[in-house]
């Protein structure tokens, strides 16, 4: 977590769990600074309750619309990504 303090505000590190795989925070903050800090701003603004998390329904639960309200105006869209895993023995 020490390495994340350079890129993510301390109060957010206390509110959320962040994992920095292969220097993702450094790369995103430098190469896609507007998107990275815009996303952090959205995380700062979002209010998710335990009740929101426990409510079933997938995309119909209360949580996804809260993200949409914050991210859609900036052009963020939900997408599906699929891939194949090739294992050679």
C-alpha positions as CSV (number, residue, x, y, z in Angstrom):
1,X,0.0,0.0,0.0
2,X,2.9,2.3,0.6
3,X,3.5,2.7,-3.2
4,X,-0.1,3.7,-3.7
5,X,0.2,6.8,-1.4
6,X,1.9,8.6,-4.2
7,X,-1.1,8.2,-6.5
8,X,-4.2,7.8,-4.4
9,X,-5.3,10.1,-1.6
10,X,-4.9,8.8,2.0
11,X,-8.6,9.0,2.8
12,X,-9.5,6.8,-0.2
13,X,-6.9,4.2,0.9
14,X,-8.8,4.0,4.2
15,X,-12.2,3.8,2.5
16,X,-11.4,1.3,-0.3
17,X,-9.0,-1.6,-0.9
18,X,-6.7,-0.9,-3.8
19,X,-4.4,-3.4,-5.4
20,X,-1.6,-2.2,-7.7
21,X,-0.8,-5.0,-10.2
22,X,2.2,-4.5,-12.5
23,X,2.4,-0.8,-11.6
24,X,-1.1,-0.1,-12.9
25,X,-1.6,3.0,-10.7
26,X,1.6,4.5,-12.0
27,X,0.8,3.7,-15.6
28,X,-2.8,4.9,-15.5
29,X,-2.1,8.1,-13.5
30,X,0.6,9.1,-16.0
31,X,-0.7,7.8,-19.4
32,X,-4.4,8.3,-18.7
33,X,-4.4,11.0,-16.0
34,X,-7.7,12.5,-16.8
35,X,-9.5,9.2,-16.7
36,X,-7.6,8.0,-13.6
37,X,-8.3,11.0,-11.5
38,X,-11.9,11.3,-12.9
39,X,-12.5,7.8,-11.6
40,X,-11.0,8.6,-8.3
41,X,-13.3,11.6,-8.1
42,X,-16.2,9.3,-8.7
43,X,-15.1,6.9,-6.0
44,X,-14.8,9.9,-3.6
45,X,-18.3,10.9,-4.3
46,X,-20.1,7.6,-4.3
47,X,-22.0,6.5,-1.2
48,X,-22.7,2.8,-1.0
49,X,-24.4,1.3,2.0
50,X,-24.2,-2.2,3.4
51,X,-27.9,-2.5,2.4
52,X,-26.9,-1.6,-1.2
53,X,-24.3,-4.4,-1.2
54,X,-26.6,-7.0,0.3
55,X,-29.5,-6.3,-2.1
56,X,-29.6,-9.0,-4.8
57,X,-30.3,-8.2,-8.4
58,X,-27.0,-7.8,-10.2
59,X,-27.4,-4.8,-12.5
60,X,-30.9,-4.2,-11.1
61,X,-29.6,-3.7,-7.5
62,X,-29.1,-0.1,-6.1
63,X,-25.3,-0.1,-6.6
64,X,-24.8,0.1,-10.4
65,X,-27.0,3.1,-11.0
66,X,-25.0,5.0,-8.4
67,X,-21.9,4.5,-10.5
68,X,-23.7,5.3,-13.7
69,X,-24.9,8.7,-12.3
70,X,-21.3,9.6,-11.6
71,X,-19.5,8.0,-14.6
72,X,-21.9,8.3,-17.5
73,X,-21.6,12.1,-17.9
74,X,-17.9,11.7,-18.4
75,X,-18.4,9.1,-21.2
76,X,-17.8,5.9,-19.2
77,X,-19.8,3.0,-20.5
78,X,-20.2,-0.6,-19.3
79,X,-18.7,-3.1,-21.6
80,X,-18.2,-6.9,-21.6
81,X,-14.8,-8.3,-22.3
82,X,-14.2,-11.9,-23.2
83,X,-11.0,-13.8,-23.9
84,X,-9.6,-17.2,-24.4
85,X,-7.0,-18.9,-22.3
86,X,-4.4,-21.0,-24.1
87,X,-2.5,-23.5,-22.0
88,X,0.4,-25.3,-23.5
89,X,1.8,-28.4,-21.9
